[in-house]
Amino acid sequence: MKKTLLLYVIVSLAFIGLASAQSKVKAIKAGSFIDVTSGTLLKNQIILIQNDSIIAVGSSITIPKDAEIIDLSNATVLPGLIDCHTHITSEPGNDYYADIFRKTAVDNAIMAPTYARRTLEAGFTTIRDVGAGGFVDVALRNAINSGDVVGPRLQVATLFIGSTGSHGDMNGFSPYLDFNMPAHMSGVADGIEGVREQVRYNIKYGADVIKFGASAGVLSEEESVGAPQYSQEEMNAIVDEAKRWGRKTCAHAHGTEAIKMAVKAGVASVEHGSLLDDECIELMKQKGTYYDPTIFVGHYVVEEFAKKGYPEKILNKARMIVPVVGLSFSKAVKAGIKIAFGTDAGVFPHGLNAKQFAYMVQFGQTPMQAIQSATVLAAELLGWSKKIGSIEKGKYADIIAVVGNPLNNITLLETVSFVMKGGVVYKNEIK
């Protein structure tokens, strides 16, 4: 009996110690602090963190005596960054055809945790994944949420929904090739009832958001880069069905007409938006549609993908689209439509996401606007503004820091020195 009582006391004390360690307050001393909500740079702020959340922020905060001090006095502190357009489960290899015919969802599943950690350590504490095969993104999200894998917070789209012969289909190969894939697992769906069924299928197996191909694309072998690939009625049905299940939609849309159709259908965001015209922009302003541009990726494709054996048809489409993307982005900035940060990471190596910032500033945004696109505005698009996107009391302690001032040199965000997600420090190279 005495031994049992002693064991009980020891276990109880261990649990009390563990609970105490978990609840211990952390105090960040921020030399410079980017307040993304007000758009100002503050000095000498204190951020108090308990468990996974921020409990106080300010310049005159009293630090508890037993708090763990994290000294970032020589750095600039800002909220964890958000990338709204990634493909976190994959990355192109050095052979286009080997990627298609030799890799499976199992290969992607093996590498996904590596990509996730690389993304987190680059300062991106939240991402939206907008298309993955085999539901690997769902498994990755769940593993991160349970603490089994290190990575950013994830919203996932699962299967890209596209019409037969579209950007989401397998083009350029013999019709006799048979991959024995269940129909719904391809994401290919046609007709109003077909697309509704595919939306339901995606949601059934874990989709947080629905992604569909409103237009043709660059990295596929159909002829066009931007022609519409669904009818207006089909797009309407996709958005309507997603809303029925409480999900937002985002549309892959390069071409002008496809962008307008997707916006009219009611999508939450237009992905890429390469060929915006004034009517597109006006429609987006009226509907409150977010613009999720992907500028850096095009330059990467033009510079690197010939080495990987990509067909000339694809390379030519990339060469055509790259010069106009910046012009569309400049129009969007001047018009004041809502811009959320998105990169298409996975087409280029994960962890290079922040290279997008320099292009956004080059084509018209201020550094503060570019940072806000990857924090408060991205959080709004994801519907997670109450928990992420800014450093405020009650929100998750998703915090990063860089040496120097990114408002003077936006490329500093390409070298993040400190990363905290949910109160846990995953990287600290601040000296």
N, C-alpha and C positions, 0 to 999 in steps of 0.2 A: 504493500500500500504506500509506504514511504517513498519507494523507488518510483512508483507511478506519479505521486505528487511532485517529486523532484523533477521528473521528466516534463510534467505539465508546466511547472514554473519556468524551466529552461526554454521550452518551446514558446511560451507566452512572452518571455523577455526578448527572444529572438524576433518575434513578430513585432513587438513594440519598437525594437531597434530599427527594424526594416521600415516600419511606418514612419518613424522619426526621420530616417535618412531620406525617404521619399518626399516628406513634407518640408524638409529644410529649405529655407528661403535662399535663393540665389540673387545677388545684386550685381547688375551690370553697370559699370561706370562708363558712360558714353561721352567721349570727348566732343564729337560732333554727332548730330542726330537728325536724320532726314524725316521730317514730319510730312508724310505723303498726303495726309488728309487736308492740311492747310497749305501744302506746297512751300514750306519754309525749312530753313536749316537752323537748328537750335544748337546751343552749346551746353556742355556740362550737364547732361541729363542722367538721372538714375532710373533704372528699370528694375523693379522687384518682381521676382518670379517664384511661384510656388507650385510644385508638381509640374503640370504641363501648361500652366496659364500665367498671364501677366496680372499682377495684383495691384501695381501702382507704377506710375510714370510721372516724372517731374524733376525740376531742378532743386527743390528743397525737401526731398524725400529723406526721412530718417532711415538709415540702414540698421536693421536689427543686429544686435551684438554677435549673434552666432551665425550670421549669414555667410554664405560662400561668396567671396568677392571675385568677380570676373572683370579685370581691368582692361577696358578698351578705350582708355583715355587718349591714346595716340591713333585712334582710328575713327572712321565714319560708320555709324551704325544705321541700318535701315531694315525694313521688314524683309522676311524671306521672299524671294522672287517666285513668280508664277508664270509658267509657260502653258498656254492654252492650246497648243497644237504640237503634239509629239507623237512618235511611234516608238514607245519605250521598249518594246519587246524585240526589236530587230535593228539591224545596221547592215548596210551593203558590204559585201565582201569584195574580193578582187576579180570576180568573174561573174558577169551578169547571168549567164545561163546556169552556172553552178548554184547560184542563189535560188533560181526558180526550180531546178530539177533535182537538186541534191539535198537542200535544206528542208527540214520539216518543222512543225510547231514544237517538237521536242528540242531541236537545236536552239530555237528561240527561247524556250523555257529555261534552258541551261544558262544562257547568257543574260537573260533579263535582269537578274539581281545585280550583275556587274554594271549594267547600264543604269540601273536605278541608283546605285550607290554613287556612281560617277556624277550623275545629275544632281543629287543632293549635295555632294561636296563642291559642286560648282555654284552653289547658292540658291538652287531652285528647290524650295521646300514643298511646293505643290505643283502638280502638272495635270493637264487633261490629255489623255491618250485617245486619239481619234481614229482608231482602226488597227485591229490586230487579229491574226488568225488563230484558230484553235482555242479561243478563250484564255489565252495565256495572260492577257492583261487582267482578267478577273482574278485568276489565281495569284498573280503578283500583288494586286491591290489587297487581297485578303491576307496574304502573308505579311505584307507591310503593316496592315492594321493590327494584326495579332502580335507583332513584334518579332516574328521569325526571320524577316528580311529587312535590311536597312534600305530605306528609300524615301522619296517624297510622298506626300499625300496624293492620292490618285482618284481622278474621275475617269471612267473608261467607257468607250463606245462599243467595244467588242467588234463585230463584223461591219465593215464598210458596206453600205447598201448601194448597189448599182444595177443598172439595167443590163440586159444581154448585149454583149459587144462593147460595153462602156469601159471607162477608166477603172472600174472595179472588177472587170472580167478579165479572163486570160485571152489576150489577142496576139495575132501574128504567128500562130502555130497550127499544126494540122488538126482538122476536126476529128481525126481518128484517135487522137490522144485521149486517154480516159484515166482520170485520177481517182475514180471511184469515191468521190466525195459526196456525202449526203447533200441534197439540194440546198437546204437552208444554211449549211456550213460554208457555202461559197459566198453568201451575202447577195448573190444575184437574184433579183426579183423584178417582175414585170406586171404592169396593170394595177389598178386600184386595189383589188383584193390581194394581189400578190405582195405588194409593198406593205400593206397593213399587216399581213401575216408575218412578214419578215421582221417588222418592228416588234411585234409581240414575241417572236422567237428570241430576238436579241435581249429584250427586257427579261424574259423568262430565265435566261441564263446569265444575267448579271449586269446588263448595260445600265450605266448611270445617265448616259446621254446618247442620242441617236445621231449618227453621221451618215449622210448620203451624198452621192455624186450628182450634183445638179448639172455639171458640165464635164466635158472631156478634160484630159489632163496632160501633163508633161511626160511623166515616167510610165507611159503605156503606149502601145503601138497602134492605137486608132489614129486616123488621119488628122483630126482636129485637135487643137489645144483648148478650145473654149466653147464649142458648140453645145447647146442644151442636150442632155441625154435622158431626161424624163419630161413628160408632158406637164403642163400646169396642174392638171387634175391629179396626177400621180404625186407631185410634190405636195400639193394640198393635203392629200391623204396621209402621207408620211408624217407631216407636222401635226395634223389632227389626231392621228392615232397615238403619237408620242405624248401629246398633251393629255389625252385620255388616261394615260398611265403615269402622269406627273413627270414627264421627262422633257427636257429642252432638246432642240435640234440644232445641228450645225451643218452647213452645206459646203462641200468642196465646189468652188465655182470660180473659174478663171475668166470666162467670157462674159461680155456685157449683158447679153440677153438672158443668159442663165442666172446671173446675179439678180437681175430684176425679178425673174420668176421665183427665185428662192425667197427673196425679200417679201414679195407679195404673198407667198405661202405662209410666211410668219416665222421664219427661222430666227433663232436667237443670235446667230453669228454667221457671217460669210467668211469662209476660209480661203485664203490666197487673195481673191478679189483683184486679180492682176489687171483687168481691163475696165476699170471704173469710168463711167462718164457722168455728166452732171445730173442726168435723170436717176442713175443708180444712187448717187450720193443723196439727192433729195428724198428719194424713197426710203433710204436707210435712216435719214434724219426723222422722217415722219413716223416710221415704225419703231424707232429706237433700236435698230439692228446694230450689233457690234461688228466692227471690221477687224479681222484677225489676219493681218498681213504676214507674209513669209518672204522676206527680202533676201537675207543672207544665203538661204539655201540655193537659190538660182545661180548665184555666183559660184558656189561650191560645186554644183553639178557641172557647169560649163568648164570649170578648171580641172576637175578630177575624174569625171565619169567616162571620158574617152579611154582612160587608162584601165578601166574596169570592163572594157569590151561591150559597152552599151551600144545598141543599134544607132546608126547615123540619124534615123528618123527621130529618135528621142532627143539626141544631142541638138539637132536642128531646131526642135521645138523649144528647148531650153534657151538656145541662143536668140531665138525670136522674142521670147517672153521677158528675158532679163532687163532689156533697156526700158521697157514700158512700166514695169512694176514700181520703180521709184517715182515715176510721174504720177501714177495713180495714188500712191501714198501721199505725195505732196498735195494733191487735190483734196484728199480726205482730211489732212491736217488743217488746211486753210478753211475748209467747210465746217470743221468742228464736230465731225461725227465721232462716235465713241470708238476708240481704238484699244483693243486688248492685245497683249503681247503673245505672239505665237511664232514658232520657228520652223516646224517640220523636222525637228531633231529625230534622228533615226534614218533620214536620208543622208545627213552628215553625221559624224561621230557624236554620240551623246557626251555631254559635258562642255560642248562648244556653244551652247545655247546663247550665252551672253554676247557673242559676236554680232548678233542682230542689233544691239543697241546703237552701235556706231552708224549703221545704215539708217536707222530711224532718225537720228540727229542730223545726218548728212542731208536727208530729204525733208527736213522741215520742223521736226519736233525739237523743243528745248530738252536738255538733259532731264529736267524735272518731269516734263510730260512723258518722256520715254520711261522713266522709272515708275511713274503713276500708272502707265499702261500695264506694267508687270506687277503691280501691287493692288491698289484700290480698284482700278477698273477691271482687271482680270478677276478679282474676287467677286465683283458684282456679276460678271458674266457667268461665273460658276455657281452663283447663288449662295456663296459662302461668306458674304461680307460680315456676318455677325461673329465669325471666328478667325478669319485670316485677312491679310491685305494691308494691315497697318499695325503699328505698335501701340496698343491701347489696352486699358484695363478690361479684363474679362475675355480677351482674345488669346488664342494659342501663342505660346512663346516661340514663334518662328522668327528668328532674328539672324541677320548676317552682318558682317563688317568687312570693310576694305581699308587698306592703308592709303591715305590721300582722300581727295574730295572728288567723287564722281560727277558732281555738278560742274566741275571745271574740266574734267577729263573722263568722259563716259566709258572709255575703254578700261578703266580701272575695275569695272564690274566683271571683266573677263578673268580677273585674278582675285577671287574672294578668299579672304584669309581666315574668316571665322564663320562657322555655321552652327546654329542651334535650331533644332526642330522639336517642338513640344517640350521645351525645357531641358532637353538633352543635348549636350555639346558633341557634335560629330567631327568638328575640325577646329583647331585653334592654332594658327601660326603667327598670331600677333605677338610681337616682342616689345 
